[in-house]
Amino acid sequence: MIEKPLRSMLFIGVFFTMAQASDLPRALTDDDFYPIDMDQARLGQLLFYDPVLSGNRNIACSTCHHPDFGTSDGLSLGIGEGGQGLGPQRTSGSGESKVKKRIPRNAPGLFNLGFRGWEVLFHDGRLSTSDFYASGFDSPALEFLPTDLRNIVAAQALFPITSEFEMAGDTNENEVLGAVRRRIDYGWRVLAERVRGVGGYEPGFQRAFDDVDQSADIRISHIANALAAFMEFEWRADDSPFDRYLRGDETALTDTQKTGMRLFYGEAQCSGCHSGPLQSDQQFHGLGLPPLGPGRTRAFDHKARDMGRINETDRLADRYHFRTPSLRNVAATAPYGHNGAYATLEGMIRHHLNPEAALDRYDREQLILIDDDYLNRHDFLVWQDAREMATIRNSISIDIPERTDAEIHALVAFLESLSDATSLGHRLGIPDRVPSGLPVDQSTVEDEVQAVAAHHQDDKEHQ
């Protein structure tokens, strides 16, 4: 259910009381999340960090969704297959494998993917629950998506591994993308066969799945279900100060955070889109964000642009509309926007308040991009197209009242209260090694993150 924000109140005292009593979402419970099979989660942990699932065996899920960077990569637009290193220190590689294109969209965080209420994923919503296909999902794979996936998270896990610039590589480099170009499920068969060939995985699959007696029984759906179980367990985030406040702890939030909360669920109208237990209505809205990057274009499109939801619906009203993200742990997932256009929460909030003015005064220096002469020249091509820039302005669908600097400060403080220290640390953590023997994306700040989580756990035990 989408909670509707309070639009106006005559008396500020009444407004504060009502905002606390009626507009706040309910507290999350265990029933809101899928149950976890820990054998599947432990298997998924290995697969998540294993480059064996990439076409050239040189990139893992963890490369662009690393815990050091809030389960993202710390970049506005990432560098996928062919790059080297992690996060903002990643490079575009060299030689024949040098990266030829940035990832068109910002890598989203992976927090609370195990929430039962998710019905749509990806910035443009190209994956959604549906009764039309036997799989239970409407996706780019159409009827070729496996029919035994545990949930939408497992379905989502299958697409980066078949994406040329994310993990699959080029057709002249390996057999994966060549198979994908014939039909997407052929690529999954290649990857499942590859995992079957790694002997060290067989015991894990046998423990995790009743229908796996030997390596030959391993299917791509087993791999996807294990990845989903790991992400759901590792990054469940429902013990932030805000969560504790919703459960009755009046001291969990500071006075400034409470002020920000009241604004968020009241006069600032943030909850008009960021509604529900995870602050997302799962709908699509036009913010007029500054465009950048190579764009996510359709086959016939000759412009370097990303028009968002219209790519899936072909409805003109959906031009430059993107899915409302969840805000859990948002303070750890900078930069912000579907293309990482803003480096700070304050910058993103100010854009919401006056999108057209923000577009006019946009400072490109705040972008966090890998510096590469070839990639750089594609980043702002769309700004040279006056008609396309006008279309972006015309797509804006929000109208939010201006706020004072003090109110913006309070809103930022509230968003920071959505951080769950345990989920920002490690539950299963990063494995030292994976069965394939390929290099693992290790943490550079592991000790520091674990110390924060341990301190938070000590606080809980003393309350």
C-alpha positions as CSV (number, residue, x, y, z in Angstrom):
1,M,0.0,0.0,0.0
2,I,1.3,3.5,-0.9
3,E,1.1,6.0,2.0
4,K,-0.1,9.4,0.8
5,P,1.8,12.4,2.3
6,L,0.1,15.1,4.3
7,R,-0.1,18.1,2.0
8,S,-1.0,20.8,4.4
9,M,-1.7,21.5,8.0
10,L,-2.9,24.7,9.7
11,F,-1.0,24.3,12.9
12,I,2.6,23.1,12.9
13,G,2.1,21.3,16.2
14,V,-0.8,19.3,14.8
15,F,1.2,18.6,11.7
16,F,4.1,17.1,13.7
17,T,1.7,14.9,15.7
18,M,-0.2,13.7,12.6
19,A,3.0,13.1,10.6
20,Q,4.3,10.8,13.4
21,A,1.0,9.0,13.9
22,S,-0.4,8.5,10.4
23,D,2.1,9.1,7.7
24,L,5.0,6.9,8.9
25,P,5.3,3.5,7.4
26,R,4.8,0.4,9.5
27,A,7.9,-1.3,11.0
28,L,9.4,-4.2,9.1
29,T,9.1,-7.7,10.5
30,D,10.6,-11.1,9.6
31,D,7.4,-11.9,7.6
32,D,8.3,-9.1,5.2
33,F,11.3,-11.1,3.9
34,Y,11.7,-14.4,2.2
35,P,13.1,-17.2,4.4
36,I,16.7,-18.0,3.7
37,D,18.3,-21.5,3.2
38,M,21.8,-20.9,4.6
39,D,23.3,-23.6,2.4
40,Q,22.1,-21.7,-0.6
41,A,23.3,-18.4,0.8
42,R,26.8,-19.8,1.4
43,L,26.9,-21.2,-2.1
44,G,25.7,-17.9,-3.5
45,Q,28.4,-16.1,-1.6
46,L,31.0,-18.0,-3.5
47,L,29.3,-17.5,-6.9
48,F,28.8,-13.7,-6.2
49,Y,32.6,-13.2,-5.8
50,D,33.6,-15.7,-8.5
51,P,34.6,-14.3,-12.0
52,V,33.7,-17.7,-13.4
53,L,30.3,-16.3,-14.3
54,S,31.8,-13.7,-16.6
55,G,32.5,-14.4,-20.3
56,N,36.2,-13.8,-20.0
57,R,36.5,-14.9,-16.3
58,N,37.7,-11.4,-15.4
59,I,34.8,-9.8,-13.5
60,A,32.4,-10.9,-10.8
61,C,29.1,-9.6,-9.5
62,S,31.1,-8.2,-6.6
63,T,33.2,-5.9,-8.9
64,C,30.3,-3.5,-9.5
65,H,28.4,-4.4,-6.3
66,H,31.1,-4.4,-3.6
67,P,30.4,-3.9,0.1
68,D,33.2,-1.4,0.3
69,F,31.1,0.9,-1.8
70,G,27.6,0.3,-0.3
71,T,27.1,-2.7,-2.6
72,S,27.6,-0.4,-5.6
73,D,30.9,0.7,-7.1
74,G,31.3,4.4,-6.0
75,L,31.1,5.6,-9.6
76,S,28.6,7.7,-11.4
77,L,28.8,5.2,-14.3
78,G,30.8,2.1,-13.9
79,I,33.5,0.3,-15.9
80,G,32.5,-3.3,-16.6
81,E,34.0,-6.2,-18.4
82,G,37.6,-5.4,-19.4
83,G,38.3,-2.9,-16.7
84,Q,40.8,-3.4,-13.8
85,G,40.6,-2.6,-10.1
86,L,37.7,-1.6,-7.8
87,G,35.6,1.5,-7.3
88,P,36.8,4.9,-8.2
89,Q,40.3,3.5,-8.6
90,R,39.1,1.2,-11.4
91,T,40.7,1.7,-14.8
92,S,39.4,1.1,-18.3
93,G,42.1,-1.5,-19.0
94,S,44.4,-1.8,-22.0
95,G,45.1,-3.5,-25.3
96,E,42.4,-5.5,-27.1
97,S,40.3,-5.8,-24.0
98,K,40.2,-2.1,-23.2
99,V,36.7,-0.9,-22.2
100,K,34.9,0.8,-25.1
101,K,31.8,2.0,-23.3
102,R,30.8,3.0,-19.8
103,I,28.0,1.1,-18.1
104,P,25.0,3.3,-19.2
105,R,23.5,3.4,-15.7
106,N,24.6,3.8,-12.1
107,A,25.0,0.4,-10.3
108,P,22.2,0.2,-7.7
109,G,22.7,-0.9,-4.2
110,L,21.5,-4.4,-3.2
111,F,19.9,-3.7,0.2
112,N,16.7,-5.5,1.1
113,L,16.3,-7.3,-2.1
114,G,14.7,-10.1,0.0
115,F,11.7,-7.9,0.7
116,R,8.6,-9.8,-0.5
117,G,6.9,-6.7,-1.8
118,W,9.3,-6.1,-4.7
119,E,7.3,-6.2,-8.0
120,V,9.7,-4.4,-10.4
121,L,13.5,-4.1,-10.7
122,F,16.1,-2.1,-12.7
123,H,16.0,1.6,-13.3
124,D,13.6,1.2,-16.2
125,G,11.5,-1.6,-14.7
126,R,12.4,-4.0,-17.5
127,L,11.9,-6.9,-15.0
128,S,8.6,-7.2,-13.3
129,T,6.2,-9.8,-11.9
130,S,3.7,-11.0,-14.4
131,D,1.3,-13.9,-15.0
132,F,1.8,-13.7,-18.8
133,Y,4.9,-15.9,-18.9
134,A,5.3,-19.3,-17.3
135,S,8.3,-17.9,-15.3
136,G,6.1,-15.5,-13.5
137,F,8.1,-12.5,-14.8
138,D,8.0,-10.1,-17.7
139,S,11.7,-9.6,-18.7
140,P,14.0,-9.1,-21.7
141,A,14.2,-12.9,-21.9
142,L,10.5,-13.2,-22.6
143,E,9.5,-16.9,-22.6
144,F,13.1,-18.1,-22.3
145,L,13.4,-17.2,-18.6
146,P,13.6,-20.3,-16.4
147,T,10.4,-21.3,-14.7
148,D,11.9,-22.4,-11.3
149,L,13.4,-19.1,-10.0
150,R,12.7,-18.5,-6.3
151,N,11.7,-14.8,-6.7
152,I,12.4,-11.6,-8.7
153,V,15.8,-11.3,-7.2
154,A,16.9,-14.6,-8.7
155,A,15.5,-13.4,-12.1
156,Q,17.4,-10.2,-11.8
157,A,20.7,-12.0,-11.2
158,L,20.6,-13.6,-14.6
159,F,20.9,-10.5,-16.7
160,P,24.2,-8.9,-15.8
161,I,26.0,-12.1,-16.7
162,T,24.6,-12.0,-20.3
163,S,25.3,-8.3,-20.8
164,E,28.1,-7.5,-23.2
165,F,29.5,-4.5,-21.3
166,E,28.8,-5.7,-17.8
167,M,30.0,-9.3,-17.6
168,A,29.7,-11.2,-20.9
169,G,32.4,-9.6,-23.1
170,D,32.5,-9.5,-26.9
171,T,31.5,-12.2,-29.3
172,N,35.1,-12.6,-30.6
173,E,36.5,-13.1,-27.1
174,N,34.5,-16.0,-25.6
175,E,31.6,-18.3,-26.2
176,V,29.1,-16.7,-23.8
177,L,28.0,-13.6,-25.7
178,G,28.0,-15.5,-29.0
179,A,25.5,-17.9,-27.5
180,V,23.5,-15.0,-26.1
181,R,23.3,-13.4,-29.5
182,R,21.6,-16.5,-30.8
183,R,19.2,-16.7,-27.8
184,I,19.7,-15.5,-24.3
185,D,19.1,-18.9,-22.6
186,Y,21.9,-20.4,-24.7
187,G,24.3,-18.1,-22.9
188,W,23.0,-19.3,-19.6
189,R,23.5,-22.9,-20.7
190,V,27.2,-22.1,-21.4
191,L,27.7,-20.6,-18.0
192,A,25.9,-23.4,-16.2
193,E,28.2,-25.9,-18.0
194,R,31.2,-23.9,-17.0
195,V,30.2,-24.0,-13.3
196,R,29.5,-27.8,-13.6
197,G,33.1,-28.1,-14.8
198,V,34.4,-26.6,-11.5
199,G,34.6,-29.7,-9.3
200,G,34.8,-27.6,-6.1
201,Y,31.2,-26.5,-6.5
202,E,29.5,-29.9,-6.6
203,P,29.4,-30.4,-2.8
204,G,27.9,-26.9,-2.3
205,F,25.1,-27.5,-4.8
206,Q,24.4,-31.0,-3.4
207,R,23.9,-29.5,0.1
208,A,21.9,-26.5,-1.1
209,F,19.5,-28.2,-3.6
210,D,17.6,-31.5,-3.1
211,D,17.5,-32.1,-6.9
212,V,21.2,-31.9,-7.4
213,D,23.0,-35.3,-6.9
214,Q,25.9,-34.6,-9.2
215,S,27.5,-31.7,-11.1
216,A,25.5,-32.7,-14.2
217,D,22.3,-31.7,-12.4
218,I,23.3,-28.1,-11.9
219,R,21.1,-25.6,-13.9
220,I,21.3,-21.9,-14.3
221,S,18.2,-21.6,-12.1
222,H,20.2,-23.2,-9.2
223,I,23.0,-20.6,-9.7
224,A,20.4,-17.7,-9.8
225,N,18.6,-19.0,-6.7
226,A,21.8,-19.3,-4.7
227,L,22.9,-15.8,-5.7
228,A,19.5,-14.5,-4.6
229,A,19.7,-16.2,-1.3
230,F,23.1,-14.7,-0.6
231,M,22.1,-11.2,-1.5
232,E,18.9,-11.4,0.5
233,F,20.7,-12.6,3.6
234,E,23.9,-10.6,3.4
235,W,22.3,-7.2,2.8
236,R,19.0,-7.2,4.7
237,A,18.8,-3.7,6.3
238,D,16.0,-3.3,8.8
239,D,17.8,-2.3,12.0
240,S,18.6,1.4,11.3
241,P,17.8,4.1,13.9
242,F,14.6,4.8,11.9
243,D,13.6,1.2,12.2
244,R,14.2,1.3,15.9
245,Y,12.1,4.5,16.1
246,L,9.3,2.8,14.3
247,R,9.4,-0.1,16.8
248,G,8.9,2.3,19.7
249,D,12.4,3.6,20.6
250,E,11.8,7.4,20.9
251,T,15.5,8.0,21.5
252,A,16.7,6.3,18.3
253,L,16.6,9.5,16.3
254,T,18.2,12.9,17.1
255,D,16.0,16.0,17.2
256,T,17.3,17.0,13.8
257,Q,16.5,13.6,12.3
258,K,13.0,13.8,13.7
259,T,12.6,17.2,12.1
260,G,13.7,15.7,8.8
261,M,11.4,12.8,9.2
262,R,8.4,15.1,9.7
263,L,9.3,17.0,6.7
264,F,9.9,13.9,4.6
265,Y,6.5,12.5,5.5
266,G,4.8,15.9,5.5
267,E,5.4,19.3,4.0
268,A,8.4,18.3,1.9
269,Q,6.2,15.7,0.1
270,C,9.1,13.2,-0.3
271,S,6.9,10.3,0.6
272,G,4.6,11.0,-2.3
273,C,7.1,8.8,-4.3
274,H,9.3,7.4,-1.5
275,S,6.5,5.6,0.2
276,G,6.0,2.3,1.9
277,P,8.3,0.3,4.2
278,L,11.4,0.8,2.0
279,Q,10.6,4.3,0.8
280,S,9.7,3.4,-2.8
281,D,6.4,3.4,-4.6
282,Q,7.9,1.2,-7.3
283,Q,6.6,3.6,-9.9
284,F,8.4,5.8,-12.5
285,H,8.8,9.5,-12.3
286,G,10.6,12.2,-14.4
287,L,13.1,14.2,-12.4
288,G,14.9,15.9,-15.3
289,L,18.3,14.7,-14.1
290,P,21.3,15.9,-16.0
291,P,22.0,13.4,-18.8
292,L,25.4,11.8,-19.3
293,G,27.2,8.8,-20.6
294,P,26.7,6.6,-23.7
295,G,23.0,6.2,-23.1
296,R,21.0,3.0,-22.9
297,T,19.6,3.0,-26.4
298,R,17.3,0.8,-28.4
299,A,18.5,-0.9,-31.6
300,F,17.2,1.8,-33.9
301,D,18.3,4.7,-31.7
302,H,21.2,6.7,-33.1
303,K,21.5,9.2,-30.2
304,A,23.6,8.8,-27.0
305,R,20.6,9.1,-24.7
306,D,18.8,7.1,-22.0
307,M,15.1,7.7,-22.1
308,G,14.3,5.3,-19.3
309,R,10.9,3.8,-18.9
310,I,9.8,4.5,-22.5
311,N,12.4,1.9,-23.7
312,E,10.1,-0.7,-22.2
313,T,6.6,0.7,-22.7
314,D,6.9,2.9,-25.9
315,R,4.5,5.4,-24.2
316,L,5.5,9.0,-24.8
317,A,4.4,9.9,-21.2
318,D,7.2,7.6,-19.9
319,R,10.1,9.5,-21.6
320,Y,12.9,10.1,-19.1
321,H,11.0,8.5,-16.2
322,F,12.9,6.1,-13.9
323,R,12.0,3.9,-11.0
324,T,11.8,5.3,-7.5
325,P,14.7,3.7,-5.6
326,S,14.6,2.5,-2.0
327,L,16.4,4.8,0.4
328,R,17.6,2.2,2.9
329,N,21.4,2.8,3.5
330,V,21.2,5.6,1.0
331,A,23.9,7.6,2.7
332,A,26.4,4.8,1.7
333,T,25.4,4.5,-1.9
334,A,26.6,7.8,-3.5
335,P,26.6,9.0,-6.2
336,Y,22.9,9.4,-6.8
337,G,20.4,9.2,-9.6
338,H,19.9,6.6,-12.3
339,N,23.2,7.9,-13.8
340,G,25.0,9.0,-10.7
341,A,24.6,12.7,-11.6
342,Y,24.9,13.9,-8.0
343,A,27.7,13.2,-5.6
344,T,25.9,14.1,-2.4
345,L,22.4,13.7,-0.8
346,E,22.1,17.5,-0.5
347,G,22.7,17.9,-4.2
348,M,20.1,15.3,-5.1
349,I,17.6,16.9,-2.7
350,R,18.2,20.4,-4.1
351,H,17.6,19.0,-7.6
352,H,14.2,17.7,-6.6
353,L,13.2,21.1,-5.4
354,N,13.8,22.9,-8.7
355,P,14.8,20.4,-11.5
356,E,14.9,22.9,-14.3
357,A,17.1,25.4,-12.5
358,A,19.3,22.6,-11.3
359,L,19.7,21.4,-14.8
360,D,20.7,24.8,-15.9
361,R,23.4,25.2,-13.2
362,Y,24.6,21.6,-13.2
363,D,28.3,21.3,-12.2
364,R,29.9,18.4,-14.1
365,E,32.9,18.4,-11.8
366,Q,30.9,16.5,-9.1
367,L,30.7,13.4,-11.3
368,I,32.8,10.4,-10.2
369,L,33.9,9.0,-13.5
370,I,37.0,7.0,-14.7
371,D,39.1,9.5,-16.7
372,D,39.6,8.1,-20.2
373,D,40.0,10.2,-23.3
374,Y,37.9,7.9,-25.5
375,L,35.1,7.4,-23.0
376,N,35.1,11.1,-22.0
377,R,34.1,12.3,-25.4
378,H,30.8,10.4,-25.3
379,D,29.7,11.6,-21.9
380,F,27.9,14.9,-22.8
381,L,26.9,14.5,-26.4
382,V,23.2,14.8,-25.6
383,W,23.8,18.3,-24.2
384,Q,24.5,19.5,-27.8
385,D,21.0,18.5,-28.9
386,A,18.6,21.3,-28.0
387,R,15.5,19.3,-28.9
388,E,16.5,16.4,-26.6
389,M,17.4,18.7,-23.7
390,A,13.9,20.3,-24.1
391,T,12.4,16.9,-24.0
392,I,14.1,16.2,-20.7
393,R,12.7,19.4,-19.3
394,N,9.2,18.5,-20.5
395,S,9.4,15.1,-18.9
396,I,9.6,16.5,-15.4
397,S,6.7,15.1,-13.4
398,I,7.4,16.4,-9.9
399,D,6.6,19.7,-8.3
400,I,7.9,20.0,-4.8
401,P,8.0,23.2,-2.7
402,E,11.3,24.9,-2.0
403,R,12.9,24.3,1.4
404,T,15.2,26.3,3.5
405,D,18.8,25.4,4.0
406,A,18.0,24.3,7.6
407,E,15.2,22.0,6.3
408,I,17.5,20.5,3.7
409,H,20.0,19.8,6.4
410,A,17.3,18.1,8.5
411,L,16.2,16.0,5.5
412,V,19.8,14.8,4.9
413,A,20.1,14.0,8.6
414,F,16.9,11.9,8.4
415,L,18.2,10.0,5.3
416,E,21.3,9.2,7.3
417,S,19.1,7.7,10.0
418,L,18.1,5.0,7.4
419,S,21.6,3.4,7.7
420,D,21.8,-0.1,9.2
421,A,25.4,-0.6,10.4
422,T,25.1,-4.4,10.5
423,S,24.1,-4.6,6.8
424,L,26.9,-2.2,5.9
425,G,29.4,-4.6,7.6
426,H,29.7,-8.3,6.7
427,R,27.5,-11.2,7.6
428,L,29.0,-14.0,5.5
429,G,31.6,-11.5,4.2
430,I,34.1,-11.8,1.3
431,P,35.5,-15.3,0.8
432,D,39.3,-15.7,0.8
433,R,39.0,-17.9,-2.3
434,V,36.4,-19.3,-4.7
435,P,36.2,-22.8,-6.2
436,S,37.3,-21.7,-9.6
437,G,40.6,-20.5,-8.2
438,L,40.2,-17.1,-9.9
439,P,41.1,-13.9,-8.1
440,V,38.5,-12.5,-5.6
441,D,37.7,-8.8,-5.2
442,Q,38.9,-8.4,-1.7
443,S,38.0,-5.5,0.6
444,T,40.4,-2.7,1.3
445,V,38.6,-1.5,4.3
446,E,37.3,-4.8,5.8
447,D,38.7,-4.3,9.3
448,E,37.2,-0.8,9.6
449,V,33.7,-1.9,8.3
450,Q,33.7,-5.0,10.6
451,A,34.6,-2.8,13.6
452,V,31.7,-0.5,12.9
453,A,29.3,-3.5,12.8
454,A,30.8,-5.0,16.0
455,H,30.4,-1.7,17.8
456,H,26.8,-1.5,16.7
457,Q,26.2,-5.0,17.9
458,D,27.7,-4.1,21.3
459,D,25.3,-1.2,21.5
460,K,22.3,-3.4,20.9
461,E,23.4,-5.9,23.5
462,H,23.7,-3.1,26.1
463,Q,20.3,-1.6,25.4
